[in-house]
Amino acid sequence: MCINAGMKDELLSVGWALKPGAHPVIIYRKAKSMSVEFIFRIIGMILMGIGGGYLGVYLSGIFELSPVLWATIFSLIGALTGLIITPFITTRPFRHIFSLSKQLSMQTMLSGLIGLVVGLVVAALISFPVSLLPVPFGQILPFVGAVILSYFSVSIFVTRQADIQKIFRGRLGTGSADGDFGADGLSGERNVLLDTSVIIDGRIADIAHTGFIAGNMLVPSFVLNELQHIADSSGSLRRQRGRRGLDILNRLRKDPAIMLKITDLDVEGIREVDDKLVVLAKQLRCPILTNDYNLNRVAELQGVRVLNINELANAVKAVYLPGEEMEVQVIQEGKEVGQGVGYLDDGTMVVVEGGRDHIDRTIPVVVTKVLQTAAGRMIFARPDMD
């Protein structure tokens, strides 16, 4: 599902209309899946029951027994068997293949398809001379060769999919230098996965508006579901944070200069949202935009590129060197005796030695030391009252 500036507000405001814990899309899909499976069970039960009846009549003729009794028994056995095994040979394999295809990027699937075609072509070329071998080799080896060549060809092409993509882009002259196939199947686009924390934080809207984030911002459906749970939580502060996240998504969607996409791509077998984001980022070969310290470290350990808004904020803060002058408003006492504390417009803490006597005043100061900590930059200064 893609949300852009031309769509109605109702698509994203679903998080406001739902009751706590409600999942209308998931419930609808499960109900639809169950109804289709039930129909196939009925069809399988009827067909297996008819087949069992014919088998019972056939066996009764061989063993000279009552055809009605045997037909009834085998019909019931066939109907029960069809009711049980039909989903395992119809709907469930299809659903597994469908869920697997959702986890693969379009680039991977296209590379695998090209590899399959190449493998079958090579197998067809060698099948004729191989078929001239003595029986049974001439009958078995062409099929075995086709299977083996197809498997190896698909594996090789999927492994070298990045090189194949570069070849196509070089021939067509389109796409970015290092772009990947996006989650919507379009090539030549840069994608960035948004984490729940960065949506709730709110600064992403201003950063995206400036144009520093190029390409599509992808919001997986499981991230949107987590936002909905936060917005529906019983805690007041947590509920406000969730609703602010939904407001931020609406703001991003309404900005015509920003391309926001909500994708149904999911990772089966994983429940944690952070783990799903890391796996999905590896599959799509795109970075994760977050300000979650733990997610940042876990993603980096798994080779996933992370764009951290806190690191960006620290990087764009003004740089002051010892000896430079500035003005700061001292607003409170410091930890040490006689210290005063003030803050710059970008949030940088300024510790003023001897600033306790100037609380609630804006005074000129001279920078004496700049300290970079894990929480950010801290500036030490002394009053410049000359």
N, C-alpha and C positions, 0 to 999 in steps of 0.2 A: 504494500500500500504506500502510495506516495502522497505527501501533503505538501502543496505549494501555495503560492499566494492567491490563486484563483478559486480555491475550494472553500466550502462553507465552514463556519465556526463549529457546527455541530459535530464534525468528525473528531475533533480533539477534545471538545468539552464533555465527552462521554465520561471522563473521570469525575465530573461533578454530579452527574445524574445517577450514578450507580450507588446502590447500598453497599455498606462495608462487606468486603469479601465476595462481591458479585463479579462474575466473569461472563458476560453475555456472549462474547464471540466464542470462547472456549466451550461454553455450555451448548451453543448452537452447533458447533462443529462436532462435539461428542454425540449429540442427539441425532444429527444427520448421519454420522458414521454408524451409529447403532441401528438406525432404520435401514440403511443399505445392507448392513450385515444380516439383519433379520430377514430381509427379502431374499438374499442369497441362501440363507439357511432353509427357508421354505421351499425355494426352487430345488435345492439339493436334496431335501427330504423327499419331495415328490418324485424326482428323477431316480434317486436311489431306491425308493420304494417300488416304483414300477419295474426297475431292473431286477430287484430282489424277487418280485413276483414271477417274472419270466424265468429267473434262475430256479426258483422253487418248482415250477411246473416241469422244467427240463429235468431236474434231479429226480422228481417223483416218477417220471417215465423210465428212468434208468433203474431205480430201485423198486419199481412197482408198488409205490405207496400212494396215499390219497393226495391228488393234485391240489385240492382246495386247502387242505391243512398245510401242506408244504409251501404253497403260494402265500398263504396268510403269514406263516412264520417268517419266511424270508423277506416278505414285504415289510413287516414290522422291523426286522433287523436292518434292512436296507434303509428304511426311513430314519431310524435312530442313528445309524452311521452317517447318513447324509446330513442330518441335523447337527452332528458334532464336528465332522471334519470339513464341511464345506468352507467355512471361513478361513481355514488354514491353507486351502489351495486356491482361494479366490481373493477376498478382500484384504486379508492381513499381509500377504506378500506384496500386494500393490501398495498398501499403506507404508510398509517398510521401505520400499523403493522410493516412494514419494518423499518420505521424511529424509531419506538419505540424499536425494537430489536437492532438497532445500538447504542442506548443509554445505553443498559444493558450490563453488563460484562458477559463473558462466565460463570463465577462462579454462577451468579444470575440465568441465564437461565437453567444451569444444575441442580441447586438446585430446581428450580421450576418444572422441568421435573420429577425429582425423587419424589417430593411431589405429583405431579399429578398421577403418577403411584401408589404410596402408597395409595392415596385417592380412586382411582378406585378399587384397590384390596380389600380394606376394605369395600367399597360399594357393591362389588360383593358378599362378604361373608355374609353380612347382608340382601341382597336383597331377598334371598329365604325365610327366616322366615317372613320377612315383607310382602312378596307377599301373604302369607296365611291369611292375615287380610281380613275382609269383604270388599266388593265393596262399595265405590270406593277407600278406603284407600290402599288396596292391589295392585291397579294399579298405583296410584299416588305417594305413599311414596317411592318406590324404586328409581324412577327418582329424586325426590326431595332430597332424602338422598345422591345419587351419586353427585349431584351438590354441596350440602352443604359440604360434606366430602372432595370433591376435592378442593373446595375453601379454607377451613381451613387448609388442608394438604399443599397446595402450599404456603399459607401465613406463616405457621410455618416453613417450610423448607427454605424459602427465608430469614426469619428472623434469623434463626440459620445457615446460609450458611457457616460462618467462622468455626463453630464447625464441620460441615460436612466435610469441606475441610481438617481440621486437622485429622479427623478420616481416610480419604482416604490416606492422606500422611503418617500417622502412619502405616497403613497396607501395603502401597507400599514401604515405606522407601525412598521416593524421595521428592524433593522440599526443599525450605528453611523453616526456622522455622516460618517466618511470611510473606512469600510471598503471592501474590494474583494472580488470573488469570489475565494475561496481556491483553492488548488491542487486541492482535492478537489471543487470545483464548488459549494461551499456559500457563500452570500452572507452578509454581515453579520459576518464574522470578520476579525480582525486576524492577519496572518501575519508571521513573522520568519524569514529564511533564516539558518541557522547555517553559519559557515565552519569549515573543518577546524581552523584554529589556535585558535579559541575553544573547540572541543570538547576538544582536547588540553590546553588551559590548565587546565581543571577548575573555574575559578571560576564558570562559567555555572550549575552545579548549585545552588550556594548562592544565587546571585542569583535564579534562577528560583523557588527554594523560597520566597523572601521575597514573591513576588507582584509584583515590579516589572516583569516582562515579561508583558504582557497578550496573550491570544490563543494561537495555535498557533505552535510552533517547528517549522519545516520543515527536514528534513535530506534534500537530494536524494540519489538513489542514487549519483551520481558522487562525492559527498563521502564516503559510506559506503565506496565502493570504494577511495578514496584512503586512508582510515583503515585499511582492510584491508591495503593494500600497505605502509603504514608499520609496521603490527603484524607483518608477515611479513618485514621487511627484515633484512639480515644484521647491521647495526650494533646493538650492545646498547642504547645510549641511544635511538636512533631506534625500535627495537622496543618499548622500555618506554613511550615516549611514545604510540605507536599503541595499545598495549593499554590504557593509561590512558584514551585517548579512547573506546575501546569500553566500558570500565567506566563512564565518565561517562554515555554514552548509556543504558546499562542502568539506572543510578541515576535518570536523568531519566524513563525509561519506567515505573519502578516507583513513582514518586511520584504518588499519585492527584490531587494538586493541579496537576499539570503536564500539558499536552496536547502530546505529541511525535508528529510525523507524519513518516514516511519516504515520500517521494513519488518516483514514477518519472518525473517531468517532466525532460526533458533538452533540450539545445540542440544540434541537428545542425550539423555542419560546424565545430565549435569543440572543440579538444582540451584546452586549459588549463582547470583547475578554476576559477581566479579569474575568467577571462573568462566562463565559463558562468554563474557566480553573478551577475555583473553583468547579463548579458543576461536571465537568468531573473528577477532582481529588477525589472528594467524592465518585463518582460511582466506580472508579478504585481502590480506597483506596491506592493512591500513593501520594508522596509529589510533590510540585511545586518548581522548581529551578528558582529563580528570583533575581533581585536586585532592584525591584520596592518597595519602602517603603509602598505605599498605598495598593498595592496588598498583601504585607506581612501581614499587620494588618487586612485587610478584611478576608483573608484566615484563619488566626489564630482565629478570632472571630467565624468562622464557623466550627472550629475543624479540619481544614486541615493543615497538616504538611508542613512547608515551609523551604527550604534550601536557605539561603540568601548569595550570594557571597560576598557582602560587609562585612557581619558579619564574614565570613570565613577569609577574608583578614585581618580584625582587629585581629582575634584570632591567626593568625600565625605570627604576627609581633613580632620582638624581644622585650623582656621584659628588661627594664632598671630600676634599683633601685637607689634611692638617694645615692650619693657618688661614683657611678661608673664613670669611665672615658671613653671617646670616642673622635673621631675626626670628625669634621663637617665643611663643607664649608659654610661660611656665604655669602649669595647671595643678601640680600636686608635688608632694614631697617625694624624695627618692629613698632608696633603702639605706644608703649611708648618711651619716650625719652631715647636715648642711646642703645636701643635694636637692635639686629641683628637677622635675621631669616635664618635658613638653613634647609635642608631636608636630611633624611637618604635614603638609597637605596630603602627601602620599602615604601617611601612616607611620613613617619612620620615627622611632623613639629617639629623643635627644635628652641626654642626661647632662644637666648643667651643674658643675661644681660650684658650690656657694650660691645656688639659685633658690634656696629656701626662702630667702628674704625678698624674693621678687615674684612670689606666687600671685597669680591672676594679673600679671603684667607682661607686656610684650617688650623684650629687651634684645639688644644686639649681643651676639655671642661670637666667639672665635673657636673654630673646631680644633680640638687637641688630639683626638684619636677616633678612628673609625673601626668598628668591630663587626665582622660578619659572623652571624650565628645561624643555627639551623632554623630559627624562627624568623630570621630576616636580618636587616642591617641595623646596627645601633651606633649612634654618634655621641661622643663625649665632647663637651665644650665647656668653656669658662666665660663669664660675663665680660663684655668689652665695653667698659663704662668710660673710656677715655674720651 
